[in-house]
Amino acid sequence: MYELTEDLKLRKITKYELDGIEEREDLLVIPPSSKAGPCGNGCIFCYLLQNPPDMIYKVPRHDTLNDPELENRIRYAREHYDLWIRVTDTSGNVKFDKDRVESLYSAGLDEIQISVHTTKKDVRARLMRNRHAGKLIDLLPFVAEHFRVIADIILTPGYNVEDIGEIIEDLDSMGIHEVRLFPVGVTRYNRFGVRSLTKEELTFVKRVALEKDEELDIRIVIPPIFLALLGEFTTGLKPFDIEPEIPTYILTGELAYSEMKRLFPRINVVMVKNEFFGGNIGTAGLLTGRDVLREVEKLPEVDIGLIILPELMFYGDMTLDGWRRQDLFTKILVEKGYIVETALEPQEIPKVIEKVAL
């Protein structure tokens, strides 16, 4: 899987960067560029509107389709690479009509992933706080005639959970090829009264989704984060029979904790609660330096030990709360005696431990 970067060079991406969902290996993702204008929405579930005020990683609310150079980027990719081309990060609410669909098709686009959320026009307008948001629903069948279409649904109680079966049926009747169901993420800073799904609601959606997946032609994807909230997520890996010679701790988020405990029964696994964001945010990729340090403070001091952190919590060399990687590692080593390493995937952890042992 690849991403076309700003300077039109390819960057290899992992499945963990695409919501943890298995993707085709020849996938080329066209992400938003710096030229992409605003999305025009104020979605009640938007993570950008729920971020802590002191988070350092600032991202504008943009839309990939709101980019005058998008077709040129697609043409470049089509001419130079034999890959399956997808556009993501769009709600289809700006610069999207039949003429634009045909323009993207002529440029060589294969697939488009759209934040749809519901097939009810009035509900979509309220969810996205955009009075024009309902227009996309009428356009979807035309879009599906030109591209393979993935419809993303952020499951939001009171808006699209109770009628999820009907929504999926509507999308299938429009010719949509795939729907992905994401439970809404809610931080302590959400100001629109959005709440997270209960376990009963998650179970209901999963049951309906599996039924519709059997009945209809549309492909229904339940991402790992959904299963993790139900306590059902598994990597499919066998447990690693490894026991380090020095005190070793694996730190991870709430959602991956159970699976990491299963995979590494002989190693101390520490669950780090995300107090920086609060709410139901439990992914390892959103952990911060202050959350990690809070848990490290509880560990015993050692002459030499090892702490393994998720690589996904670092954005370049920084955490979301402003800790530089090396400063964080040094503080832990000096104050507690632990060498700090990172791992992107569970399979890397035995190699990290072996490297430190050498």
Beta strands, then each sheet from edge to edge (+ up, - down):
strand 1: 2-4
strand 2: 10-12
strand 3: 27-30
strand 4: 84-90
strand 5: 111-115
strand 6: 148-155
strand 7: 178-183
strand 8: 219-221
strand 9: 248-252
strand 10: 268-271
strand 11: 305-310
strand 12: 338-343
sheet 1: 2+ 1- 3- 4- 5- 6- 7- 8-
sheet 2: 10+ 9+ 11+ 12+
end
